[in-house]
Amino acid sequence: MDTDSLAPLRDAIARLWQAHGRETPVEGLYLTAVSAPTGPIHAVYRPSLCVVVQGAKISMLGDRAFCYDAGKCLIASMEVPIRAEITEATPERPYLAFSLALEPATITDLLCEMGAAADIPPGPALAVHRLGAELQEPLLRLLQLCERPRDVAILVPLIRREITWRLLQGPMGPALRQIGLAGSPAARIGRAIAQIRDSFAEQLQIARLAEVAAMSPATFHRHFKAVTAMTPVQYQKQLRLQEARRLLLSDAADVARVGYAIGYESPSQFSREYRRMFGAPPGRDRVAIRKGLAPQTGA
């Protein structure tokens, strides 16, 4: 893609960042502007479209790397913990991107109109594609609406629906179908993921998760790894440790108490696994983040 065609999107993001920062007047639309490469960023991606218009980023889902730079999109089709890094950014050419939450109800509605079948095999929860010209125009209009707040309530739903329709009609359609088809294997894995998220501090019960997904334990395990690039145990561990980091930063609780709160019975195991994920033991990591020496959790 000719990066000059991205200039209107870049200009819109730069203006909005100056006016609003990360959060925009459009619900679910978030901006990112970073002037230097980052270290590891740990976050949970929810169903969303991320568009990079300058710079580059890499997101790791389990051991799978998804690289995307200017003119590329990343689709997250369900809630997954990731590790990411912004790899290209300078003060002169900062990393500029925006993400838009995807609405399952809208996707389902449009799929019903399309008559799409529900037998799509599950694929990875992340996918990267090039931003097509047919998507640039409605995305730009959505960004421009942030500067016309009186129009937001009326026009945003229409433009979001148009964007979703364009996505479903293009190469990102299969990833979106995983969000909108309630009976698909990926959607059933999504229900099991929600179960893990809602009770991540409890002992994992594979048989119960397989029941939620309406699969045999063996089929569930295979489909879960196809979607998340992790086993259920690995997925739960990442959620637990990201929640531990949030708790450490949000209050003055001691490390052992945070470990117990997220389901660890052994403080030494909690400290060991926390260090393996974040590069420092919990207490030292909390101090480093508060001093601005370590990357914070965030998208």
C-alpha positions in Angstrom: 0.0 0.0 0.0 1.1 3.5 -0.8 1.7 5.0 2.6 0.7 8.5 1.2 -2.8 7.1 1.0 -2.7 6.8 4.8 -1.9 10.5 5.3 -5.6 11.5 6.0 -5.8 8.8 8.7 -2.4 9.9 10.2 -3.5 13.5 10.3 -6.8 12.6 11.9 -5.1 10.5 14.6 -2.6 13.3 15.4 -5.3 15.9 15.8 -7.5 13.7 18.0 -4.5 12.6 20.1 -3.8 16.3 20.8 -7.4 16.9 21.7 -8.4 13.8 23.6 -5.4 11.5 24.2 -6.2 7.7 24.1 -10.0 7.8 24.7 -12.2 9.4 22.0 -15.8 10.6 22.0 -16.7 7.4 20.2 -17.2 4.5 22.6 -14.8 1.7 21.9 -12.5 3.8 19.6 -9.0 4.2 21.1 -5.9 5.9 19.8 -2.2 5.1 20.3 0.7 7.5 19.7 4.2 6.4 20.9 7.4 8.2 20.1 9.9 5.3 20.9 10.0 1.5 20.7 8.6 -0.1 23.9 9.6 -3.1 25.9 7.1 -6.0 26.4 3.5 -4.9 26.9 1.2 -7.4 28.5 -2.5 -7.0 27.8 -5.8 -8.8 27.1 -7.1 -8.2 23.6 -10.9 -8.2 23.3 -12.8 -8.5 20.0 -11.5 -5.5 18.0 -9.9 -4.1 14.9 -6.5 -2.5 15.2 -5.2 -0.3 12.3 -1.6 0.9 12.2 -1.0 4.0 10.1 2.7 4.6 11.0 5.4 2.5 12.7 5.2 -1.2 13.5 4.1 -3.6 16.3 4.4 -7.3 17.1 1.8 -9.2 19.2 2.5 -12.6 20.5 -0.3 -15.1 21.0 1.3 -18.0 22.9 4.3 -18.7 20.7 2.8 -17.3 17.5 4.0 -13.8 16.3 1.7 -11.4 14.5 3.6 -8.5 12.9 1.8 -5.5 11.5 3.0 -2.1 10.3 1.7 0.9 8.4 -1.3 -0.1 6.3 -2.1 -3.3 8.1 -4.9 -4.4 10.4 -5.0 -6.9 13.2 -8.3 -8.5 14.1 -8.8 -10.0 17.5 -11.8 -12.4 17.3 -12.0 -13.2 21.0 -10.6 -12.3 24.4 -7.0 -13.5 24.6 -3.9 -12.5 26.7 -1.0 -11.3 24.6 2.5 -9.9 24.9 3.2 -7.1 22.5 6.0 -4.6 21.6 6.0 -1.5 19.5 9.1 -2.0 17.3 9.2 1.1 15.1 8.6 4.6 16.5 10.6 7.8 16.7 9.8 11.4 17.7 9.8 12.4 14.1 7.7 9.4 13.0 5.8 8.1 16.0 3.8 4.9 16.1 0.2 5.9 15.3 -2.7 3.4 15.5 -6.3 3.1 16.5 -8.4 0.2 17.7 -12.2 -0.2 17.3 -14.2 -2.6 19.5 -16.2 -5.0 17.4 -19.8 -5.7 18.3 -20.9 -9.3 18.1 -24.6 -8.4 17.8 -23.9 -6.4 14.7 -21.7 -9.2 13.2 -24.4 -11.8 13.9 -27.1 -9.6 12.4 -25.1 -9.1 9.2 -24.2 -12.8 9.0 -27.9 -13.6 9.1 -28.5 -11.3 6.2 -25.6 -12.9 4.3 -26.9 -16.4 5.1 -23.5 -17.5 6.3 -23.0 -21.1 7.4 -21.9 -22.0 10.9 -19.4 -24.7 10.1 -16.3 -22.6 9.9 -13.3 -24.4 11.5 -11.7 -22.5 14.4 -8.6 -20.5 13.5 -6.3 -18.3 15.6 -7.9 -15.6 17.7 -5.6 -13.0 15.9 -5.2 -12.4 12.2 -3.3 -9.8 10.2 -4.3 -8.4 6.9 -3.6 -5.4 4.7 -6.0 -2.4 5.0 -8.0 -2.3 1.9 -9.0 0.9 0.2 -12.7 0.2 0.7 -12.1 0.3 4.5 -10.1 3.5 4.6 -12.9 5.8 3.7 -15.4 4.7 6.4 -12.7 4.5 9.0 -11.6 8.0 8.2 -15.3 9.2 8.5 -15.5 7.5 11.9 -12.4 9.3 13.1 -13.7 12.6 11.8 -16.9 12.2 13.7 -14.9 12.6 16.9 -14.6 16.3 15.9 -18.4 16.6 15.5 -19.8 15.4 18.8 -23.4 16.3 17.8 -23.3 13.7 15.0 -21.9 10.9 17.1 -25.1 9.3 18.5 -26.8 9.3 15.1 -24.0 8.5 12.6 -21.6 6.3 14.5 -23.9 3.2 14.6 -24.3 3.5 10.8 -20.6 3.8 10.1 -19.8 1.0 12.5 -22.2 -1.2 10.6 -20.7 -0.2 7.3 -17.2 -1.0 8.6 -18.3 -4.4 9.9 -20.0 -5.2 6.5 -16.8 -4.3 4.7 -14.7 -6.5 7.0 -17.1 -9.4 6.5 -16.9 -9.1 2.7 -13.1 -9.0 2.7 -10.1 -11.2 3.7 -10.8 -10.6 7.4 -14.3 -12.1 7.0 -13.4 -15.5 8.3 -11.9 -14.1 11.5 -15.1 -12.0 12.1 -17.3 -15.0 11.5 -15.8 -16.5 14.6 -17.3 -13.7 16.6 -20.7 -13.7 15.2 -21.7 -17.4 14.6 -23.0 -18.6 18.0 -22.9 -22.3 17.0 -19.4 -22.4 15.5 -16.6 -24.3 17.2 -14.8 -21.0 17.8 -17.8 -19.4 19.4 -18.2 -22.4 21.7 -14.5 -22.0 22.6 -15.3 -18.4 23.3 -17.9 -19.5 25.9 -15.2 -21.6 27.6 -12.8 -18.6 27.6 -15.5 -16.5 29.3 -15.8 -19.2 31.9 -12.1 -19.1 32.6 -12.1 -15.3 32.7 -14.9 -15.2 35.2 -13.4 -17.8 37.6 -9.7 -17.6 36.9 -8.7 -17.9 40.5 -10.4 -21.3 40.8 -8.9 -24.6 40.0 -9.2 -25.4 36.3 -11.7 -28.2 35.4 -11.2 -29.3 31.8 -14.2 -31.6 31.9 -16.4 -28.6 32.9 -14.9 -26.4 30.2 -15.5 -29.0 27.6 -19.1 -29.3 28.7 -19.5 -25.5 28.4 -18.1 -25.8 24.8 -20.3 -28.9 24.1 -17.2 -30.9 23.1 -15.4 -33.9 24.2 -12.3 -33.1 26.4 -9.9 -34.1 23.5 -11.8 -32.1 20.9 -12.0 -29.1 23.3 -8.3 -29.2 24.0 -7.5 -29.3 20.3 -9.8 -26.5 19.3 -8.8 -24.3 22.3 -5.1 -24.5 21.3 -6.0 -23.8 17.6 -7.8 -20.5 18.7 -5.5 -19.3 21.5 -2.1 -21.0 20.7 -2.1 -22.0 24.4 -3.4 -24.8 26.5 -6.3 -23.9 28.9 -3.8 -24.0 31.8 -1.4 -21.6 30.0 -4.3 -19.3 29.2 -5.5 -19.3 32.9 -1.9 -18.6 34.1 -1.5 -15.5 31.9 -4.9 -14.1 33.0 -3.9 -14.7 36.7 -0.6 -13.0 36.4 -1.9 -10.0 34.5 -4.6 -9.6 37.2 -1.8 -9.9 39.8 0.1 -7.1 38.2 -3.0 -4.9 38.1 -3.6 -5.6 41.8 0.0 -4.8 42.8 -0.3 -1.4 41.1 -3.8 -0.5 42.3 -3.4 -1.0 46.0 -0.8 -1.6 48.7 -1.5 -5.3 49.2 1.6 -7.4 50.0 2.8 -9.9 47.4 1.7 -13.0 49.2 -1.8 -11.7 49.6 -2.0 -10.9 45.9 -0.8 -14.4 45.0 -3.5 -16.0 47.1 -6.2 -13.7 45.6 -5.5 -14.9 42.1 -5.4 -18.6 43.1 -1.8 -19.4 44.0 -1.3 -21.3 47.3 2.5 -21.1 47.2 4.1 -17.6 47.4 7.3 -19.0 46.0 5.5 -20.5 42.9 3.7 -17.2 42.4 6.9 -15.2 42.6 8.7 -17.6 40.2 6.0 -17.6 37.6 5.5 -13.8 37.8 9.2 -13.2 37.3 9.2 -15.6 34.3 6.4 -13.6 32.6 7.3 -10.0 33.6 11.1 -10.2 34.0 11.2 -9.3 37.7 9.7 -10.6 40.9 6.4 -9.0 42.0 7.7 -6.5 44.6 10.5 -5.3 42.4 8.3 -5.0 39.3 5.8 -2.9 41.2 8.5 -0.5 42.3 9.9 -0.3 38.7 6.6 0.4 37.2 5.8 3.2 39.7 9.2 4.7 38.9 8.4 4.5 35.2 11.2 2.0 34.6 9.1 -0.9 33.3 6.3 -1.1 30.7 2.8 -1.1 32.2 0.1 -3.4 31.3 -2.0 -2.0 28.5 -3.1 -2.5 24.9 
